[in-house]
């Protein structure tokens, strides 16, 4: 079963992302990586 099948069945919906959304997600990753390296 492909992703197209899932979309056709209504189990997934297509999403159009933006530059800002990707930037914000990468900032969350950077924050979480920094937190995981903390010794506290």
C-alpha positions as CSV (number, residue, x, y, z in Angstrom):
1,X,0.0,0.0,0.0
2,X,1.4,3.4,-1.0
3,X,1.0,6.8,0.5
4,X,-1.2,7.7,-2.5
5,X,-3.5,4.8,-1.5
6,X,-3.6,6.2,2.1
7,X,-4.5,9.7,0.8
8,X,-7.1,8.3,-1.5
9,X,-8.7,6.4,1.5
10,X,-8.7,9.6,3.5
11,X,-6.2,8.3,6.1
12,X,-3.7,11.1,5.2
13,X,-4.1,14.6,4.0
14,X,-1.7,16.5,1.8
15,X,0.1,19.4,3.6
16,X,1.9,22.3,2.0
17,X,4.7,23.6,4.2
18,X,6.5,26.9,4.2
19,X,10.0,28.1,4.8
20,X,9.0,29.5,8.2
21,X,7.5,26.2,9.3
22,X,10.7,24.3,8.4
23,X,12.9,26.9,10.1
24,X,10.7,26.7,13.3
25,X,10.9,22.9,13.3
26,X,14.7,23.0,12.9
27,X,14.9,25.5,15.9
28,X,13.0,23.0,18.0
29,X,15.5,20.2,17.0
30,X,18.4,22.5,17.9
31,X,16.8,23.3,21.3
32,X,16.1,19.6,22.0
33,X,19.6,18.6,21.1
34,X,21.0,21.2,23.4
35,X,18.7,20.1,26.2
36,X,19.7,16.5,25.8
37,X,23.4,17.5,26.1
38,X,22.8,19.3,29.4
39,X,24.3,17.6,32.4
40,X,21.5,18.7,34.8
